[in-house]
Amino acid sequence: MPYSFILPVVVLVLVVAAIYRRRRNSIAYIQGPSAPSWMFGHMQQLLLAFRYGEHEFQWLKAYGSVYRLKGCLGQNRLMVSDPVALQYIVNSAHFYRSPLKDNISYLLFGEKSVITATGSEHRRLRSALNVGFTSAAVRKYQPVFKRIAETISEELERNSEPMTDICPLLCTAALGAISEAIMGVPQKDLGQEFVDDTIQIVKSSATQTNRDLLVDAVGFHLPGWFWRIVMRLPTATFNTARTVRSLATEIGGRIVREKIDATRKGLEINQDLFSRLVNPESPTESSKMLPEEDIVAHTALIVIAGLENTANALSFGLLELARHPEFQRDLRTEIHSSPRDADGNIPYDTMPLLNAFVKETLRLYPGLPLSDRVVVEDTVIPLGESICTRDGIFTNQIPVSKGQLVTIAIASYQRSLPSVWGNDAHEFNPYRWIKGAVHQGEAVGPYANLLTFLGGPRTCLGWRFAVSEMQIVFCELVGKFSFAETDTEATRPRFMTSLQPIAENGRKGLPLRIIRTS
Ligand code: HEM
């Protein structure tokens, strides 16, 4: 057969082209620290650090805002905290979430949720859910946040212990806020089993051990269909995840059906998100209405997405106040001297110290300090500042090939450039926001130029919700109590799926001395 050589030649050409392209776009020429081991690369230092960032922030200092790290089993990873590069990555369709994270989201939330949907389906779901997350919608949740904050105060007043772990209280408060504002029901209606299992799944999905690092590294190369089969296995974590999902479907389904019934009976409709999705207030909302099953599918996602991150941000804020008594006093003075309306509301957005404090807390303690992306199509990442390669050549762009792992280094970005944050970027200094020391350059995220809520089409839907809840809870608590650390520096941030406060005993917690002030 005269043409029988064609196929092998075509295959050979394709293989050589692929190798050439891989070499050409390999990131091996980018500088970075040498790895302590081939098996774990830098992953133990990055993800299992005793105090989050103890190695990462040193690498940042040594290599700048783009450098190469080793993942497990010799994998090359690109760590990026350059604002121009980050803006490109979060907005570009050339990058997608790492397959591992995507598969876990798929197991927990199914394919009908905004976090797993892609393309036009993602845009449709976001646009519909957004009716509950606009500035106007979030303003209407303020009474809920206020009530929730007062419940924490009442609990603290009853408590006569010399030391209180504030974390569980803040977690219950954050759950109450979501339950009432998003679903329009008191927290007890969610049922203890759902609440316990949800908290459990957040804990057990935390990457904490060497074994987890290796499973993640191997899992990265496995196709989605393989994961979907593995996730049917009856392991403790997968069982809890399945229970959370089925309880969420049951509870969400019941809540949504009750709201549909109330609408049919002409009863008054509330301001919570689920009510508005069932019974839109305006024709624009009507056109984006979600069917019942789509609303139900978001029950678990919204609880999990909104609970941990907000509660942890509140905890870290109180930790920094305990470490900075003078700032705490100034903030209390601002709270006491701010005018209140007839309902006791303060114009939260106009309080300089309060807002500087919220921004500084979210800058230093992003709930998700790292977020992995995979290149889905060859592209070139532009850089705001040139980097020097291992060959001593300066470049202001990095070509990356399909399959390359890129880490959006959120925590590093928020401490990186002195030209953006000032020279004391590693310190807690809320005044930097008041003195105008923060340079508002590239708009990388939706709030204060921070990436804590990510950016681009996948920006956190609940960012205004979280900021408003933080403003109100801080006002209530700092207005009535003083916070002091029992052992300065004992509590540390650790990365366990999210950035969490870890007490001296190695467990999640924030023990504080809390005293009534007025
Ligand atoms: C301080 C608190 C919060 C932080 C730091 C935070 C952070 C984030 C981040 C980083 C993402 C992107 C995740 C990714 O794509 O890998 C995200 C997505 C999301 N968040 Fe938040 N979040 C917070 C509070 C909330 C709240 C209170 C809600 C809802 C009540 C919420 C709902 C969502 C949803 C629905 C998404 C998915 C958006 C999409 O994929 O289009 N978040 N959040």
Residues whose N, C-alpha, C, O or C-beta is under 5 A from the ligand:
A	BS01	HEM	V114 I115 I302 A305 G306 N309 T310 A313 G367 L368 S371 T452 F453 L454 P457 R458 T459 C460 L461 G462 F465 A466
